[in-house]
Amino acid sequence: MHLKHLGLETLDVVNLRVGGLERPTPGSIAEPFTVLAELRRQGLIRHLGVSNVSAEQLTEARSIAQVVCVQNNYNVATRNDRELVDRCAREGIAYTPFFPLGGFTPLQSAVLDAVAARLGASPRQVALAWLLLHSATILLIPGTSSVAHLRENIAATNIKLPADAVDELDRIGAR
Ligand SMILES: NC(=O)c1ccc[n+]([C@@H]2O[C@H](COP(=O)([O-])OP(=O)(O)OC[C@H]3O[C@@H](n4cnc5c(N)ncnc54)[C@H](OP(=O)(O)O)[C@@H]3O)[C@@H](O)[C@H]2O)c1
């Protein structure tokens, strides 16, 4: 941690990154998470999160210190975390899906394209709007190097997905 390099006294949020990109790696995270909890106790970190974790690892982390966010791989096509997303909403934990647009493998789906065309939106905007619909505690962190894409992604928060579109989109990840 390089607080001096960043010119900060405290880091607002630090995630303990645990497993691989595809799925969590099982096993205890008590040791590294306890170290972060101690740094938080010392005032160097304000909030703690966990990334690439299983439900069991989230439970273990919460037994050590407060967890404010979970950052796992989740999008309209990759939905292994469906239950964890719901649990985070129930327990008041932010869920910040990484690869919300597919990451290294950009989302490609005829259904996404068709829904987007009907709504006069872009497929990426529909994918983001779908995520926001799914939980009150989802925070979106799509990556972009383009100001135009950033504007487009922010505008996705205004898209209202009709129920029939949601049904179609839900079926993408069910396949
Ligand atoms: N915790 C972890 O293990 C982990 C792993 C991976 C990523 N992350 C984090 O998760 C966040 C998102 O991940 P990510 O950026 O890899 O994946 P992503 O958000 O799913 O996809 C980013 C890609 O989508 C493109 N894109 C963004 N907006 C677009 C738009 N409106 N239209 C067309 N293309 C668009 C970007 O290209 P342009 O630049 O051309 O817009 C970029 O190639 C990042 O903050 C990243 O650091 C965390």
The ligand as a Tripos MOL2 file, in Angstrom:
@<TRIPOS>MOLECULE
LIG
   48    52     1     0     0
SMALL
NO_CHARGES

@<TRIPOS>ATOM
      1 N1        -11.6990   -7.5910   -9.0600 N.am      1 LIG1
      2 C1        -11.2610   -8.1600  -10.1600 C.2       1 LIG1
      3 O1        -10.7060   -9.2650  -10.1450 O.2       1 LIG1
      4 C2        -11.4460   -7.4650  -11.4720 C.ar      1 LIG1
      5 C3        -11.2330   -8.1680  -12.6670 C.ar      1 LIG1
      6 C4        -11.4420   -7.5160  -13.8650 C.ar      1 LIG1
      7 C5        -11.8470   -6.1900  -13.8880 C.ar      1 LIG1
      8 N2        -12.0370   -5.5230  -12.7110 N.ar      1 LIG1
      9 C6        -12.5000   -4.1100  -12.7040 C.3       1 LIG1
     10 O2        -13.8590   -4.1050  -13.1470 O.3       1 LIG1
     11 C7        -14.1080   -2.9160  -13.8890 C.3       1 LIG1
     12 C8        -14.7340   -3.2640  -15.2300 C.3       1 LIG1
     13 O3        -13.9740   -4.2600  -15.8870 O.3       1 LIG1
     14 P1        -13.4710   -4.1650  -17.3860 P.3       1 LIG1
     15 O4        -13.2850   -2.7450  -17.7590 O.co2     1 LIG1
     16 O5        -12.3510   -5.0850  -17.5260 O.co2     1 LIG1
     17 O6        -14.6770   -4.8160  -18.2010 O.3       1 LIG1
     18 P2        -16.0640   -4.2280  -18.7960 P.3       1 LIG1
     19 O7        -16.4620   -2.9890  -18.0680 O.co2     1 LIG1
     20 O8        -17.0080   -5.3690  -18.8560 O.co2     1 LIG1
     21 O9        -15.6820   -3.9200  -20.3090 O.3       1 LIG1
     22 C9        -14.8450   -2.8870  -20.6760 C.3       1 LIG1
     23 C10       -14.7850   -2.9220  -22.1940 C.3       1 LIG1
     24 O10       -16.0500   -2.4910  -22.7060 O.3       1 LIG1
     25 C11       -15.8380   -1.4270  -23.6070 C.3       1 LIG1
     26 N3        -16.9320   -0.4600  -23.4080 N.ar      1 LIG1
     27 C12       -17.2260    0.2370  -22.3010 C.ar      1 LIG1
     28 N4        -18.3170    0.9970  -22.4930 N.ar      1 LIG1
     29 C13       -18.6980    0.7780  -23.7810 C.ar      1 LIG1
     30 C14       -19.7530    1.2650  -24.5860 C.ar      1 LIG1
     31 N5        -20.6550    2.1620  -24.1100 N.pl3     1 LIG1
     32 N6        -19.8660    0.8250  -25.8730 N.ar      1 LIG1
     33 C15       -18.9790   -0.0760  -26.3680 C.ar      1 LIG1
     34 N7        -17.9600   -0.5890  -25.6480 N.ar      1 LIG1
     35 C16       -17.8240   -0.1650  -24.3620 C.ar      1 LIG1
     36 C17       -14.4980   -0.8320  -23.2830 C.3       1 LIG1
     37 O11       -13.9020   -0.3310  -24.4560 O.3       1 LIG1
     38 P3        -13.6620    1.2550  -24.6510 P.3       1 LIG1
     39 O12       -12.4400    1.5890  -23.8660 O.co2     1 LIG1
     40 O13       -13.5110    1.3780  -26.1260 O.co2     1 LIG1
     41 O14       -14.8880    1.9650  -24.1320 O.co2     1 LIG1
     42 C18       -13.7270   -2.0350  -22.7460 C.3       1 LIG1
     43 O15       -13.1180   -2.7280  -23.8290 O.3       1 LIG1
     44 C19       -12.7820   -2.1920  -14.0090 C.3       1 LIG1
     45 O16       -12.7840   -1.1740  -13.0230 O.3       1 LIG1
     46 C20       -11.7530   -3.2350  -13.6870 C.3       1 LIG1
     47 O17       -10.6010   -2.7030  -13.0820 O.3       1 LIG1
     48 C21       -11.8620   -6.1490  -11.5030 C.ar      1 LIG1
@<TRIPOS>BOND
     1     1     2 1
     2     2     3 2
     3     2     4 1
     4     4     5 ar
     5     4    48 ar
     6     5     6 ar
     7     6     7 ar
     8     7     8 ar
     9     8     9 1
    10     8    48 ar
    11     9    10 1
    12     9    46 1
    13    10    11 1
    14    11    12 1
    15    11    44 1
    16    12    13 1
    17    13    14 1
    18    14    15 2
    19    14    16 1
    20    14    17 1
    21    17    18 1
    22    18    19 2
    23    18    20 1
    24    18    21 1
    25    21    22 1
    26    22    23 1
    27    23    24 1
    28    23    42 1
    29    24    25 1
    30    25    26 1
    31    25    36 1
    32    26    27 ar
    33    26    35 ar
    34    27    28 ar
    35    28    29 ar
    36    29    30 ar
    37    29    35 ar
    38    30    31 1
    39    30    32 ar
    40    32    33 ar
    41    33    34 ar
    42    34    35 ar
    43    36    37 1
    44    36    42 1
    45    37    38 1
    46    38    39 2
    47    38    40 1
    48    38    41 1
    49    42    43 1
    50    44    45 1
    51    44    46 1
    52    46    47 1
@<TRIPOS>SUBSTRUCTURE
     1 LIG1         1 GROUP 0 **** ****
